[in-house]
Each structure stands twice: as structure tokens, then as C-alpha cells.
Amino acid sequence: MPASNTEVTFFHPRQDKWSEHFQVDTQSGKIIGITSPAKVTIEYLQMNSASQVAARQLWIRLGLFP
């Protein structure tokens, strides 16, 4: 992680369980990392970019997410 200068692995979707690493703030549409691998993955993949959050907010309103 850049802030701590510690090496952290990414979330691995075939080995890790999504719900153990991430949460969704349904009010803001943002993905929240609850583990170090999740936080790094969110940052690196820009999972909370403006366009991603806007799309997620729409999906939430339509009942398609989470």
C-alpha cells in the first residue's frame, strides 16, 4: 500500500470471497474495502471513479445492485 509502503496482494475473485473483503455503501454507491487486499484493488482498479459510482447508483435505483 502506498501510504504504508507495505506490499499487499490484490483481491483474487477465484480464491477470495467478495463479501469478506468488500461492502457497498448503497447511499453513495461506493465500494468500501474492509481488508488490505480490497483497499488496494479498489484504488488500483479505480472502482470508485465518478463513472463507476454513477453507474452503480443507477443500478441500485433499478434494484440491480447489489
C-alpha positions as CSV (number, residue, x, y, z in Angstrom):
1,M,0.0,0.0,0.0
2,P,1.4,3.4,-0.9
3,A,0.6,5.0,2.4
4,S,2.3,2.4,4.5
5,N,4.9,1.2,1.9
6,T,3.8,-2.4,2.6
7,E,3.4,-5.0,-0.1
8,V,-0.2,-6.3,-0.3
9,T,-1.8,-8.8,-2.7
10,F,-4.8,-8.0,-4.8
11,F,-8.3,-9.5,-4.2
12,H,-8.4,-12.7,-6.2
13,P,-12.0,-13.4,-7.4
14,R,-11.4,-17.1,-7.8
15,Q,-9.9,-17.6,-4.4
16,D,-11.4,-14.9,-2.2
17,K,-15.0,-14.3,-1.2
18,W,-16.2,-10.9,-2.2
19,S,-18.3,-10.4,0.9
20,E,-15.3,-11.0,3.2
21,H,-13.4,-8.1,1.5
22,F,-15.9,-5.6,0.3
23,Q,-19.1,-3.7,1.3
24,V,-21.3,-1.4,-0.7
25,D,-22.5,1.9,0.6
26,T,-25.9,2.0,-1.0
27,Q,-26.4,5.7,-0.3
28,S,-23.3,6.8,-2.1
29,G,-22.8,3.9,-4.5
30,K,-19.2,3.5,-3.4
31,I,-17.4,0.2,-2.8
32,I,-15.7,0.0,0.6
33,G,-12.7,-2.2,1.2
34,I,-12.7,-3.9,4.6
35,T,-9.4,-5.7,4.1
36,S,-6.0,-4.5,2.8
37,P,-6.3,-6.5,-0.5
38,A,-9.7,-5.0,-1.1
39,K,-8.5,-1.4,-0.5
40,V,-5.6,-1.9,-2.9
41,T,-7.8,-3.4,-5.5
42,I,-10.3,-0.6,-5.2
43,E,-7.6,2.0,-5.6
44,Y,-5.7,0.3,-8.4
45,L,-8.8,-0.6,-10.5
46,Q,-10.4,2.8,-9.8
47,M,-13.6,1.1,-8.7
48,N,-15.0,4.3,-7.2
49,S,-14.3,6.6,-10.1
50,A,-17.1,9.0,-10.9
51,S,-18.4,7.0,-13.8
52,Q,-18.3,3.7,-11.9
53,V,-20.2,5.3,-8.9
54,A,-22.7,6.9,-11.2
55,A,-23.4,3.6,-12.9
56,R,-23.6,1.8,-9.6
57,Q,-26.1,4.4,-8.2
58,L,-28.3,3.8,-11.3
59,W,-28.1,0.0,-10.8
60,I,-29.0,0.4,-7.1
61,R,-32.1,2.6,-8.0
62,L,-33.2,-0.1,-10.5
63,G,-32.7,-2.9,-8.0
64,L,-30.0,-4.5,-10.0
65,F,-27.2,-4.0,-7.5
66,P,-26.1,-5.3,-5.0
